[in-house]
Amino acid sequence: MFVRSGAAEDWSDDANKLADLIASAEDIRAFLNGLTELGAAVASRSTGTAIECAVTLGRRKRTATIGGSSEQAMLLDRIEQSLEQGPCIDALESGRPVLLDDALSSPQWDKYCQELAAVGMRSTLGVPMELEHDSAAVLNFFAPKPGTFTREAVAGTLTFAGIAGKALRVAIRITTLNETAENLDAAMETRSVIDTACGVIISQNRCTPDEAFQILKKASNDRNQKLHELARALVNGVAGRRP
């Protein structure tokens, strides 16, 4: 049974759950799935109905479903992507919430409404989340009954989307920083193996570091082999391991 509630302690608990997601999710996809599961729970709490939730990313005039509270939610969201019409897409373009109150009586999105009703869903609500740069995201909520998203329920999803958008921006920044750190680690490893290979060349040819690097670079060009791969092969060979 779902309990209607909009108390401040509910939002505090939801914000804490999002913070826990940021800290515990293995990657951005896991975070998004957790975010939509929480979004579905919040909407279910405010409507008294079991709600599905998915998140759509819009970037450079392209859209994609990137997370969902369930496989059904992902499939429901992809109906809009395949038809290129519906509340979620309109919410992405306008930056405002867009409601489909009843798929069987709406004058908009004929094909979308037909397909939505055919899979047992009657109402959807697209709620945008503010991101950065040239990206935007929308939470898409799905209900099996018409008229589910009352003014109170819409207000609740807007509050959640505001909290979730901030959490998503933090998660994206952390992911970007992690990727940058991995790239730096890879660059340091590459530089280290090249320096070691140059040391081998110096000991074998009694040359300067600059001359050693030029020898390694020329060999790389002559063999059409990447510099760091040749350096690693040289170091492995000297250590008695097969390249």
C-alpha positions as CSV (number, residue, x, y, z in Angstrom):
1,M,0.0,0.0,0.0
2,F,1.3,3.4,-0.9
3,V,1.0,6.3,1.5
4,R,0.5,9.9,0.3
5,S,3.0,12.2,1.9
6,G,4.8,15.4,1.1
7,A,6.4,16.0,4.5
8,A,9.8,17.6,4.7
9,E,11.3,14.6,6.3
10,D,10.3,12.5,3.2
11,W,12.4,14.8,1.0
12,S,15.2,14.8,3.5
13,D,15.2,11.0,3.4
14,D,15.0,11.0,-0.4
15,A,18.0,13.4,-0.6
16,N,20.0,11.2,1.7
17,K,19.2,8.2,-0.5
18,L,20.4,10.0,-3.6
19,A,23.6,11.0,-1.7
20,D,24.1,7.3,-0.8
21,L,23.6,6.4,-4.5
22,I,26.3,8.8,-5.5
23,A,28.7,7.2,-3.0
24,S,27.9,3.6,-3.7
25,A,27.0,3.2,-7.4
26,E,29.6,1.4,-9.4
27,D,29.1,3.6,-12.5
28,I,26.8,6.2,-13.9
29,R,24.4,3.6,-15.2
30,A,23.9,2.1,-11.8
31,F,23.4,5.5,-10.4
32,L,20.7,6.3,-13.0
33,N,18.9,3.1,-12.4
34,G,18.9,3.8,-8.7
35,L,17.7,7.3,-9.3
36,T,14.7,6.2,-11.4
37,E,13.8,3.5,-8.8
38,L,13.7,6.2,-6.2
39,G,11.8,8.5,-8.5
40,A,9.2,5.7,-9.1
41,A,8.9,5.2,-5.3
42,V,8.4,9.0,-4.8
43,A,5.7,9.2,-7.4
44,S,4.0,6.1,-6.2
45,R,4.0,7.6,-2.7
46,S,2.3,10.8,-3.9
47,T,-0.2,9.2,-6.2
48,G,-1.1,6.0,-4.3
49,T,-0.5,4.1,-7.6
50,A,2.4,1.9,-8.8
51,I,4.4,4.2,-11.0
52,E,7.3,3.4,-13.4
53,C,10.1,5.9,-14.1
54,A,12.8,6.2,-16.7
55,V,15.3,8.9,-17.6
56,T,16.0,10.2,-21.1
57,L,19.1,12.2,-22.0
58,G,19.0,14.8,-24.8
59,R,22.3,15.8,-26.3
60,R,23.0,17.6,-29.6
61,K,19.4,17.0,-30.9
62,R,19.6,13.3,-30.1
63,T,17.7,11.5,-27.4
64,A,18.3,8.2,-25.6
65,T,16.8,6.2,-22.7
66,I,19.7,5.8,-20.2
67,G,18.1,4.4,-17.1
68,G,14.9,3.0,-15.7
69,S,13.2,1.7,-12.6
70,S,12.6,-1.6,-14.4
71,E,12.9,-3.2,-17.8
72,Q,9.3,-2.2,-18.4
73,A,10.1,1.4,-17.7
74,M,13.0,1.3,-20.2
75,L,10.7,-0.2,-22.9
76,L,8.0,2.3,-22.2
77,D,10.4,5.2,-22.6
78,R,11.8,3.8,-25.8
79,I,8.4,4.0,-27.4
80,E,8.8,7.8,-27.5
81,Q,12.4,7.5,-28.8
82,S,11.3,5.3,-31.7
83,L,8.3,7.5,-32.6
84,E,10.1,10.8,-31.9
85,Q,6.9,12.1,-30.2
86,G,5.5,12.3,-26.7
87,P,5.5,14.3,-23.4
88,C,9.1,13.4,-22.6
89,I,10.5,14.7,-25.9
90,D,8.4,17.8,-25.6
91,A,9.7,18.4,-22.1
92,L,13.2,18.1,-23.3
93,E,12.6,20.7,-26.0
94,S,10.7,23.1,-23.9
95,G,12.4,22.7,-20.5
96,R,9.0,22.5,-18.9
97,P,6.9,19.6,-17.4
98,V,4.6,18.0,-20.0
99,L,1.6,15.9,-18.9
100,L,-0.4,13.3,-20.9
101,D,-3.5,12.9,-18.7
102,D,-5.2,10.2,-20.7
103,A,-3.8,8.4,-23.7
104,L,-7.3,7.4,-24.9
105,S,-8.6,11.0,-25.0
106,S,-5.6,13.2,-25.8
107,P,-5.7,15.1,-29.1
108,Q,-1.8,15.0,-29.2
109,W,0.7,12.4,-30.2
110,D,-1.7,10.0,-31.9
111,K,0.8,7.2,-32.6
112,Y,2.4,7.5,-29.2
113,C,-1.0,7.4,-27.3
114,Q,-2.1,4.3,-29.3
115,E,1.1,2.4,-28.4
116,L,1.1,3.5,-24.8
117,A,-2.5,2.4,-24.3
118,A,-1.8,-0.9,-26.1
119,V,0.8,-1.8,-23.4
120,G,-1.6,-0.9,-20.5
121,M,-0.4,2.7,-19.7
122,R,-2.8,5.6,-19.8
123,S,-0.9,8.6,-18.3
124,T,2.7,9.9,-18.5
125,L,4.5,12.9,-17.1
126,G,7.8,14.3,-18.4
127,V,9.8,16.4,-15.9
128,P,13.0,18.1,-17.0
129,M,16.2,18.1,-14.9
130,E,18.7,20.9,-15.3
131,L,22.2,19.7,-16.4
132,E,25.2,21.5,-17.8
133,H,26.5,22.6,-21.2
134,D,24.5,21.2,-24.2
135,S,22.8,18.3,-22.4
136,A,19.4,18.0,-20.8
137,A,17.6,15.1,-19.0
138,V,14.0,14.3,-18.4
139,L,12.4,12.0,-15.8
140,N,9.5,10.2,-17.5
141,F,6.8,8.8,-15.2
142,F,4.2,6.2,-16.3
143,A,0.9,5.4,-14.7
144,P,-1.7,2.7,-15.7
145,K,-4.7,4.9,-14.9
146,P,-5.8,8.2,-16.4
147,G,-5.7,11.3,-14.2
148,T,-3.1,9.9,-11.9
149,F,-0.8,12.9,-11.9
150,T,-2.8,15.5,-9.9
151,R,-1.5,19.0,-9.2
152,E,-0.1,17.7,-5.9
153,A,1.6,14.7,-7.6
154,V,3.1,17.0,-10.3
155,A,4.4,19.3,-7.6
156,G,6.0,16.3,-5.8
157,T,7.8,15.1,-9.0
158,L,9.1,18.7,-9.6
159,T,10.6,18.8,-6.1
160,F,12.2,15.4,-6.6
161,A,13.5,16.3,-10.1
162,G,15.2,19.4,-8.6
163,I,17.0,17.3,-6.0
164,A,17.7,14.5,-8.5
165,G,19.1,17.0,-11.1
166,K,21.7,18.2,-8.5
167,A,22.6,14.7,-7.6
168,L,23.0,13.8,-11.3
169,R,25.3,16.7,-12.0
170,V,27.5,15.6,-9.1
171,A,27.5,12.0,-10.4
172,I,28.5,13.2,-13.9
173,R,31.3,15.4,-12.5
174,I,32.6,12.4,-10.4
175,T,32.5,10.2,-13.5
176,T,34.4,12.8,-15.5
177,L,37.0,13.2,-12.8
178,N,37.5,9.4,-12.5
179,E,37.9,9.1,-16.3
180,T,40.4,12.0,-16.2
181,A,42.3,10.3,-13.4
182,E,42.4,7.0,-15.4
183,N,43.7,8.8,-18.4
184,L,46.4,10.5,-16.3
185,D,47.4,7.1,-14.8
186,A,47.6,5.6,-18.3
187,A,49.7,8.6,-19.5
188,M,52.1,8.2,-16.5
189,E,52.5,4.5,-17.2
190,T,53.2,5.2,-20.9
191,R,55.8,7.9,-20.0
192,S,57.4,5.5,-17.5
193,V,57.9,2.7,-19.9
194,I,59.3,5.0,-22.6
195,D,61.8,6.4,-20.0
196,T,62.8,2.9,-19.1
197,A,63.3,1.9,-22.7
198,C,65.4,5.0,-23.3
199,G,67.5,4.0,-20.3
200,V,68.1,0.6,-21.9
201,I,69.1,2.3,-25.2
202,I,71.5,4.6,-23.3
203,S,73.2,1.7,-21.6
204,Q,73.5,-0.2,-24.9
205,N,74.7,2.7,-27.1
206,R,76.3,5.0,-24.6
207,C,74.3,8.0,-25.9
208,T,72.4,10.9,-24.4
209,P,68.8,10.8,-23.3
210,D,67.7,12.9,-26.3
211,E,69.6,10.6,-28.7
212,A,68.1,7.6,-27.0
213,F,64.6,9.0,-27.5
214,Q,65.3,9.8,-31.2
215,I,66.6,6.2,-31.7
216,L,63.4,4.8,-30.2
217,K,61.2,7.2,-32.2
218,K,62.9,6.3,-35.5
219,A,62.5,2.6,-34.8
220,S,58.8,3.2,-34.0
221,N,58.4,5.0,-37.4
222,D,60.4,2.4,-39.3
223,R,58.3,-0.5,-37.8
224,N,55.0,1.4,-38.0
225,Q,54.5,0.6,-34.3
226,K,53.3,2.8,-31.6
227,L,56.1,4.3,-29.5
228,H,54.9,3.0,-26.1
229,E,54.2,-0.5,-27.6
230,L,57.8,-0.7,-28.9
231,A,59.1,0.7,-25.6
232,R,57.2,-2.0,-23.7
233,A,58.5,-4.7,-26.0
234,L,62.1,-3.5,-25.5
235,V,61.8,-3.4,-21.7
236,N,60.1,-6.8,-21.6
237,G,62.8,-8.3,-23.9
238,V,65.6,-7.0,-21.7
239,A,63.8,-8.4,-18.6
240,G,63.8,-11.8,-20.3
241,R,60.0,-11.9,-20.9
242,R,58.3,-12.4,-24.2
243,P,57.0,-9.1,-25.7
